[in-house]
Amino acid sequence: MPLQNKRAVLSAVLLCGALLALLGLATAGHARRADAQQADVERGRYLVEEVAKCAECHTPRDAAGNLDMHQWLQGAPIWIMPVKPIQNWADHVPALAGLPSFTQEQMERVLEKGIGPENEALRPPMHTYHMTPADAKAIIAYLKSLPTEKH
């Protein structure tokens, strides 16, 4: 094979190798982002389900009073009442699964500042949270990962 052809073949091999390396870097970067996103979702699941216990109010209950797992975080009527009347007591809570009623910024404001989506005071019995931005981000990632409706 003439020297010029050998150089062309070598150049093509090097170019293919460089392209494969770039593809590998892009794939690795995507995998790292996916791993980080999955870590946020898992942390958010933990915070929602084990710490804040959001399902206790935001998931409907069946006739026996148990959480209806088929309607996880789909919004529900408030089942608890204060001993003494409290002004502005909510009678229904919104769906959280998929965050159908909130923008990212509104949910961050609720979680980080304890201020409602329209800059209003949160209605009791909703707790006022002052979460870190990282915890709020994780909770939002988890809630967005859930389907908005279950049938």
Biotite code that builds the C-alpha atoms (Angstrom):
import biotite.structure as struc

atoms = struc.array([
    struc.Atom([0.000, 0.000, 0.000], chain_id="A", res_id=1, res_name="MET", atom_name="CA", element="C"),
    struc.Atom([1.421, 3.406, -0.923], chain_id="A", res_id=2, res_name="PRO", atom_name="CA", element="C"),
    struc.Atom([2.453, 5.716, 1.916], chain_id="A", res_id=3, res_name="LEU", atom_name="CA", element="C"),
    struc.Atom([-0.265, 8.240, 1.055], chain_id="A", res_id=4, res_name="GLN", atom_name="CA", element="C"),
    struc.Atom([-2.978, 5.546, 1.424], chain_id="A", res_id=5, res_name="ASN", atom_name="CA", element="C"),
    struc.Atom([-1.495, 4.402, 4.753], chain_id="A", res_id=6, res_name="LYS", atom_name="CA", element="C"),
    struc.Atom([-1.677, 7.996, 6.038], chain_id="A", res_id=7, res_name="ARG", atom_name="CA", element="C"),
    struc.Atom([-5.313, 8.285, 4.903], chain_id="A", res_id=8, res_name="ALA", atom_name="CA", element="C"),
    struc.Atom([-6.226, 5.013, 6.638], chain_id="A", res_id=9, res_name="VAL", atom_name="CA", element="C"),
    struc.Atom([-4.376, 6.067, 9.804], chain_id="A", res_id=10, res_name="LEU", atom_name="CA", element="C"),
    struc.Atom([-6.124, 9.459, 9.762], chain_id="A", res_id=11, res_name="SER", atom_name="CA", element="C"),
    struc.Atom([-9.507, 7.752, 9.372], chain_id="A", res_id=12, res_name="ALA", atom_name="CA", element="C"),
    struc.Atom([-8.752, 5.376, 12.257], chain_id="A", res_id=13, res_name="VAL", atom_name="CA", element="C"),
    struc.Atom([-7.636, 8.258, 14.492], chain_id="A", res_id=14, res_name="LEU", atom_name="CA", element="C"),
    struc.Atom([-10.713, 10.287, 13.553], chain_id="A", res_id=15, res_name="LEU", atom_name="CA", element="C"),
    struc.Atom([-12.999, 7.338, 14.370], chain_id="A", res_id=16, res_name="CYS", atom_name="CA", element="C"),
    struc.Atom([-11.212, 6.832, 17.678], chain_id="A", res_id=17, res_name="GLY", atom_name="CA", element="C"),
    struc.Atom([-11.591, 10.515, 18.553], chain_id="A", res_id=18, res_name="ALA", atom_name="CA", element="C"),
    struc.Atom([-15.294, 10.437, 17.676], chain_id="A", res_id=19, res_name="LEU", atom_name="CA", element="C"),
    struc.Atom([-15.813, 7.317, 19.787], chain_id="A", res_id=20, res_name="LEU", atom_name="CA", element="C"),
    struc.Atom([-13.984, 8.948, 22.690], chain_id="A", res_id=21, res_name="ALA", atom_name="CA", element="C"),
    struc.Atom([-16.181, 12.049, 22.426], chain_id="A", res_id=22, res_name="LEU", atom_name="CA", element="C"),
    struc.Atom([-19.269, 9.873, 22.253], chain_id="A", res_id=23, res_name="LEU", atom_name="CA", element="C"),
    struc.Atom([-18.092, 8.021, 25.350], chain_id="A", res_id=24, res_name="GLY", atom_name="CA", element="C"),
    struc.Atom([-17.575, 11.306, 27.213], chain_id="A", res_id=25, res_name="LEU", atom_name="CA", element="C"),
    struc.Atom([-21.025, 12.532, 26.208], chain_id="A", res_id=26, res_name="ALA", atom_name="CA", element="C"),
    struc.Atom([-22.584, 9.241, 27.290], chain_id="A", res_id=27, res_name="THR", atom_name="CA", element="C"),
    struc.Atom([-20.703, 9.332, 30.595], chain_id="A", res_id=28, res_name="ALA", atom_name="CA", element="C"),
    struc.Atom([-21.827, 12.917, 31.210], chain_id="A", res_id=29, res_name="GLY", atom_name="CA", element="C"),
    struc.Atom([-25.423, 11.943, 30.479], chain_id="A", res_id=30, res_name="HIS", atom_name="CA", element="C"),
    struc.Atom([-25.118, 8.965, 32.840], chain_id="A", res_id=31, res_name="ALA", atom_name="CA", element="C"),
    struc.Atom([-23.730, 11.205, 35.608], chain_id="A", res_id=32, res_name="ARG", atom_name="CA", element="C"),
    struc.Atom([-26.632, 13.653, 35.137], chain_id="A", res_id=33, res_name="ARG", atom_name="CA", element="C"),
    struc.Atom([-29.118, 10.780, 35.172], chain_id="A", res_id=34, res_name="ALA", atom_name="CA", element="C"),
    struc.Atom([-27.497, 9.378, 38.346], chain_id="A", res_id=35, res_name="ASP", atom_name="CA", element="C"),
    struc.Atom([-27.641, 12.813, 40.011], chain_id="A", res_id=36, res_name="ALA", atom_name="CA", element="C"),
    struc.Atom([-31.280, 13.236, 38.995], chain_id="A", res_id=37, res_name="GLN", atom_name="CA", element="C"),
    struc.Atom([-32.131, 9.766, 40.333], chain_id="A", res_id=38, res_name="GLN", atom_name="CA", element="C"),
    struc.Atom([-30.361, 10.626, 43.594], chain_id="A", res_id=39, res_name="ALA", atom_name="CA", element="C"),
    struc.Atom([-32.493, 13.790, 43.866], chain_id="A", res_id=40, res_name="ASP", atom_name="CA", element="C"),
    struc.Atom([-35.659, 11.763, 43.226], chain_id="A", res_id=41, res_name="VAL", atom_name="CA", element="C"),
    struc.Atom([-34.714, 9.205, 45.902], chain_id="A", res_id=42, res_name="GLU", atom_name="CA", element="C"),
    struc.Atom([-33.823, 11.912, 48.435], chain_id="A", res_id=43, res_name="ARG", atom_name="CA", element="C"),
    struc.Atom([-37.079, 13.694, 47.629], chain_id="A", res_id=44, res_name="GLY", atom_name="CA", element="C"),
    struc.Atom([-39.030, 10.454, 48.073], chain_id="A", res_id=45, res_name="ARG", atom_name="CA", element="C"),
    struc.Atom([-37.437, 10.021, 51.500], chain_id="A", res_id=46, res_name="TYR", atom_name="CA", element="C"),
    struc.Atom([-38.229, 13.612, 52.530], chain_id="A", res_id=47, res_name="LEU", atom_name="CA", element="C"),
    struc.Atom([-41.837, 13.450, 51.264], chain_id="A", res_id=48, res_name="VAL", atom_name="CA", element="C"),
    struc.Atom([-42.682, 9.982, 52.546], chain_id="A", res_id=49, res_name="GLU", atom_name="CA", element="C"),
    struc.Atom([-40.591, 9.585, 55.699], chain_id="A", res_id=50, res_name="GLU", atom_name="CA", element="C"),
    struc.Atom([-39.957, 13.102, 57.007], chain_id="A", res_id=51, res_name="VAL", atom_name="CA", element="C"),
    struc.Atom([-42.742, 15.484, 55.977], chain_id="A", res_id=52, res_name="ALA", atom_name="CA", element="C"),
    struc.Atom([-45.357, 12.694, 55.657], chain_id="A", res_id=53, res_name="LYS", atom_name="CA", element="C"),
    struc.Atom([-47.081, 14.603, 52.821], chain_id="A", res_id=54, res_name="CYS", atom_name="CA", element="C"),
    struc.Atom([-49.272, 11.613, 51.910], chain_id="A", res_id=55, res_name="ALA", atom_name="CA", element="C"),
    struc.Atom([-51.139, 11.870, 55.212], chain_id="A", res_id=56, res_name="GLU", atom_name="CA", element="C"),
    struc.Atom([-53.075, 14.869, 53.873], chain_id="A", res_id=57, res_name="CYS", atom_name="CA", element="C"),
    struc.Atom([-52.401, 14.864, 50.113], chain_id="A", res_id=58, res_name="HIS", atom_name="CA", element="C"),
    struc.Atom([-53.563, 11.274, 49.480], chain_id="A", res_id=59, res_name="THR", atom_name="CA", element="C"),
    struc.Atom([-57.250, 10.327, 49.684], chain_id="A", res_id=60, res_name="PRO", atom_name="CA", element="C"),
    struc.Atom([-58.346, 7.704, 52.191], chain_id="A", res_id=61, res_name="ARG", atom_name="CA", element="C"),
    struc.Atom([-60.480, 4.652, 51.613], chain_id="A", res_id=62, res_name="ASP", atom_name="CA", element="C"),
    struc.Atom([-63.638, 3.779, 53.551], chain_id="A", res_id=63, res_name="ALA", atom_name="CA", element="C"),
    struc.Atom([-61.537, 2.228, 56.328], chain_id="A", res_id=64, res_name="ALA", atom_name="CA", element="C"),
    struc.Atom([-59.454, 5.414, 56.712], chain_id="A", res_id=65, res_name="GLY", atom_name="CA", element="C"),
    struc.Atom([-56.335, 3.969, 55.087], chain_id="A", res_id=66, res_name="ASN", atom_name="CA", element="C"),
    struc.Atom([-54.346, 5.857, 52.463], chain_id="A", res_id=67, res_name="LEU", atom_name="CA", element="C"),
    struc.Atom([-55.594, 4.979, 48.968], chain_id="A", res_id=68, res_name="ASP", atom_name="CA", element="C"),
    struc.Atom([-52.321, 3.909, 47.368], chain_id="A", res_id=69, res_name="MET", atom_name="CA", element="C"),
    struc.Atom([-53.940, 4.033, 43.908], chain_id="A", res_id=70, res_name="HIS", atom_name="CA", element="C"),
    struc.Atom([-54.335, 7.805, 44.316], chain_id="A", res_id=71, res_name="GLN", atom_name="CA", element="C"),
    struc.Atom([-50.916, 8.556, 45.825], chain_id="A", res_id=72, res_name="TRP", atom_name="CA", element="C"),
    struc.Atom([-50.499, 12.313, 46.420], chain_id="A", res_id=73, res_name="LEU", atom_name="CA", element="C"),
    struc.Atom([-53.447, 13.103, 44.119], chain_id="A", res_id=74, res_name="GLN", atom_name="CA", element="C"),
    struc.Atom([-55.030, 15.666, 46.466], chain_id="A", res_id=75, res_name="GLY", atom_name="CA", element="C"),
    struc.Atom([-57.749, 14.959, 49.013], chain_id="A", res_id=76, res_name="ALA", atom_name="CA", element="C"),
    struc.Atom([-60.336, 16.400, 51.341], chain_id="A", res_id=77, res_name="PRO", atom_name="CA", element="C"),
    struc.Atom([-58.918, 17.318, 54.749], chain_id="A", res_id=78, res_name="ILE", atom_name="CA", element="C"),
    struc.Atom([-59.880, 14.572, 57.176], chain_id="A", res_id=79, res_name="TRP", atom_name="CA", element="C"),
    struc.Atom([-58.727, 16.268, 60.364], chain_id="A", res_id=80, res_name="ILE", atom_name="CA", element="C"),
    struc.Atom([-60.385, 19.174, 62.118], chain_id="A", res_id=81, res_name="MET", atom_name="CA", element="C"),
    struc.Atom([-59.025, 21.471, 64.813], chain_id="A", res_id=82, res_name="PRO", atom_name="CA", element="C"),
    struc.Atom([-60.391, 21.150, 68.343], chain_id="A", res_id=83, res_name="VAL", atom_name="CA", element="C"),
    struc.Atom([-61.194, 24.875, 68.292], chain_id="A", res_id=84, res_name="LYS", atom_name="CA", element="C"),
    struc.Atom([-62.157, 26.563, 65.018], chain_id="A", res_id=85, res_name="PRO", atom_name="CA", element="C"),
    struc.Atom([-59.197, 28.054, 63.149], chain_id="A", res_id=86, res_name="ILE", atom_name="CA", element="C"),
    struc.Atom([-59.778, 30.828, 60.658], chain_id="A", res_id=87, res_name="GLN", atom_name="CA", element="C"),
    struc.Atom([-58.940, 29.924, 57.042], chain_id="A", res_id=88, res_name="ASN", atom_name="CA", element="C"),
    struc.Atom([-58.751, 26.150, 57.752], chain_id="A", res_id=89, res_name="TRP", atom_name="CA", element="C"),
    struc.Atom([-58.422, 24.328, 54.416], chain_id="A", res_id=90, res_name="ALA", atom_name="CA", element="C"),
    struc.Atom([-61.068, 21.782, 53.492], chain_id="A", res_id=91, res_name="ASP", atom_name="CA", element="C"),
    struc.Atom([-59.158, 20.250, 50.563], chain_id="A", res_id=92, res_name="HIS", atom_name="CA", element="C"),
    struc.Atom([-55.468, 19.915, 49.662], chain_id="A", res_id=93, res_name="VAL", atom_name="CA", element="C"),
    struc.Atom([-54.040, 20.044, 46.138], chain_id="A", res_id=94, res_name="PRO", atom_name="CA", element="C"),
    struc.Atom([-52.538, 17.203, 44.168], chain_id="A", res_id=95, res_name="ALA", atom_name="CA", element="C"),
    struc.Atom([-48.762, 17.021, 44.441], chain_id="A", res_id=96, res_name="LEU", atom_name="CA", element="C"),
    struc.Atom([-48.042, 14.071, 42.119], chain_id="A", res_id=97, res_name="ALA", atom_name="CA", element="C"),
    struc.Atom([-46.554, 15.496, 38.931], chain_id="A", res_id=98, res_name="GLY", atom_name="CA", element="C"),
    struc.Atom([-47.002, 19.025, 40.353], chain_id="A", res_id=99, res_name="LEU", atom_name="CA", element="C"),
    struc.Atom([-49.972, 19.770, 38.074], chain_id="A", res_id=100, res_name="PRO", atom_name="CA", element="C"),
    struc.Atom([-50.920, 23.001, 39.884], chain_id="A", res_id=101, res_name="SER", atom_name="CA", element="C"),
    struc.Atom([-47.521, 24.495, 40.699], chain_id="A", res_id=102, res_name="PHE", atom_name="CA", element="C"),
    struc.Atom([-44.626, 25.965, 38.767], chain_id="A", res_id=103, res_name="THR", atom_name="CA", element="C"),
    struc.Atom([-41.089, 25.170, 39.869], chain_id="A", res_id=104, res_name="GLN", atom_name="CA", element="C"),
    struc.Atom([-40.774, 28.659, 41.388], chain_id="A", res_id=105, res_name="GLU", atom_name="CA", element="C"),
    struc.Atom([-44.091, 28.404, 43.248], chain_id="A", res_id=106, res_name="GLN", atom_name="CA", element="C"),
    struc.Atom([-43.161, 25.073, 44.788], chain_id="A", res_id=107, res_name="MET", atom_name="CA", element="C"),
    struc.Atom([-39.712, 26.365, 45.754], chain_id="A", res_id=108, res_name="GLU", atom_name="CA", element="C"),
    struc.Atom([-41.398, 29.329, 47.502], chain_id="A", res_id=109, res_name="ARG", atom_name="CA", element="C"),
    struc.Atom([-43.765, 26.998, 49.394], chain_id="A", res_id=110, res_name="VAL", atom_name="CA", element="C"),
    struc.Atom([-40.948, 24.694, 50.516], chain_id="A", res_id=111, res_name="LEU", atom_name="CA", element="C"),
    struc.Atom([-38.155, 27.196, 51.139], chain_id="A", res_id=112, res_name="GLU", atom_name="CA", element="C"),
    struc.Atom([-40.065, 30.217, 52.455], chain_id="A", res_id=113, res_name="LYS", atom_name="CA", element="C"),
    struc.Atom([-43.375, 28.830, 53.669], chain_id="A", res_id=114, res_name="GLY", atom_name="CA", element="C"),
    struc.Atom([-45.264, 31.167, 51.344], chain_id="A", res_id=115, res_name="ILE", atom_name="CA", element="C"),
    struc.Atom([-48.132, 29.997, 49.126], chain_id="A", res_id=116, res_name="GLY", atom_name="CA", element="C"),
    struc.Atom([-47.890, 29.811, 45.339], chain_id="A", res_id=117, res_name="PRO", atom_name="CA", element="C"),
    struc.Atom([-49.536, 33.246, 44.933], chain_id="A", res_id=118, res_name="GLU", atom_name="CA", element="C"),
    struc.Atom([-47.476, 34.820, 47.757], chain_id="A", res_id=119, res_name="ASN", atom_name="CA", element="C"),
    struc.Atom([-50.272, 34.165, 50.256], chain_id="A", res_id=120, res_name="GLU", atom_name="CA", element="C"),
    struc.Atom([-50.055, 32.655, 53.720], chain_id="A", res_id=121, res_name="ALA", atom_name="CA", element="C"),
    struc.Atom([-50.362, 28.880, 53.692], chain_id="A", res_id=122, res_name="LEU", atom_name="CA", element="C"),
    struc.Atom([-53.723, 27.708, 54.942], chain_id="A", res_id=123, res_name="ARG", atom_name="CA", element="C"),
    struc.Atom([-53.750, 25.528, 58.018], chain_id="A", res_id=124, res_name="PRO", atom_name="CA", element="C"),
    struc.Atom([-53.249, 22.631, 58.531], chain_id="A", res_id=125, res_name="PRO", atom_name="CA", element="C"),
    struc.Atom([-50.379, 22.980, 56.018], chain_id="A", res_id=126, res_name="MET", atom_name="CA", element="C"),
    struc.Atom([-47.051, 23.177, 57.825], chain_id="A", res_id=127, res_name="HIS", atom_name="CA", element="C"),
    struc.Atom([-44.698, 26.049, 57.137], chain_id="A", res_id=128, res_name="THR", atom_name="CA", element="C"),
    struc.Atom([-41.357, 24.722, 55.946], chain_id="A", res_id=129, res_name="TYR", atom_name="CA", element="C"),
    struc.Atom([-38.057, 26.549, 55.548], chain_id="A", res_id=130, res_name="HIS", atom_name="CA", element="C"),
    struc.Atom([-36.142, 23.915, 53.613], chain_id="A", res_id=131, res_name="MET", atom_name="CA", element="C"),
    struc.Atom([-32.770, 24.291, 52.025], chain_id="A", res_id=132, res_name="THR", atom_name="CA", element="C"),
    struc.Atom([-32.763, 24.811, 48.253], chain_id="A", res_id=133, res_name="PRO", atom_name="CA", element="C"),
    struc.Atom([-31.196, 21.351, 47.849], chain_id="A", res_id=134, res_name="ALA", atom_name="CA", element="C"),
    struc.Atom([-33.982, 19.661, 49.821], chain_id="A", res_id=135, res_name="ASP", atom_name="CA", element="C"),
    struc.Atom([-36.643, 21.626, 47.940], chain_id="A", res_id=136, res_name="ALA", atom_name="CA", element="C"),
    struc.Atom([-35.031, 20.625, 44.629], chain_id="A", res_id=137, res_name="LYS", atom_name="CA", element="C"),
    struc.Atom([-35.043, 16.961, 45.675], chain_id="A", res_id=138, res_name="ALA", atom_name="CA", element="C"),
    struc.Atom([-38.703, 17.081, 46.739], chain_id="A", res_id=139, res_name="ILE", atom_name="CA", element="C"),
    struc.Atom([-39.688, 18.766, 43.485], chain_id="A", res_id=140, res_name="ILE", atom_name="CA", element="C"),
    struc.Atom([-37.743, 16.152, 41.484], chain_id="A", res_id=141, res_name="ALA", atom_name="CA", element="C"),
    struc.Atom([-39.589, 13.350, 43.292], chain_id="A", res_id=142, res_name="TYR", atom_name="CA", element="C"),
    struc.Atom([-43.027, 14.946, 42.923], chain_id="A", res_id=143, res_name="LEU", atom_name="CA", element="C"),
    struc.Atom([-42.423, 15.623, 39.214], chain_id="A", res_id=144, res_name="LYS", atom_name="CA", element="C"),
    struc.Atom([-41.421, 11.971, 38.746], chain_id="A", res_id=145, res_name="SER", atom_name="CA", element="C"),
    struc.Atom([-44.873, 10.803, 39.850], chain_id="A", res_id=146, res_name="LEU", atom_name="CA", element="C"),
    struc.Atom([-47.769, 10.390, 37.413], chain_id="A", res_id=147, res_name="PRO", atom_name="CA", element="C"),
    struc.Atom([-50.346, 13.177, 37.619], chain_id="A", res_id=148, res_name="THR", atom_name="CA", element="C"),
    struc.Atom([-53.264, 10.740, 37.599], chain_id="A", res_id=149, res_name="GLU", atom_name="CA", element="C"),
    struc.Atom([-53.705, 7.125, 38.564], chain_id="A", res_id=150, res_name="LYS", atom_name="CA", element="C"),
    struc.Atom([-56.624, 5.074, 37.350], chain_id="A", res_id=151, res_name="HIS", atom_name="CA", element="C"),
])
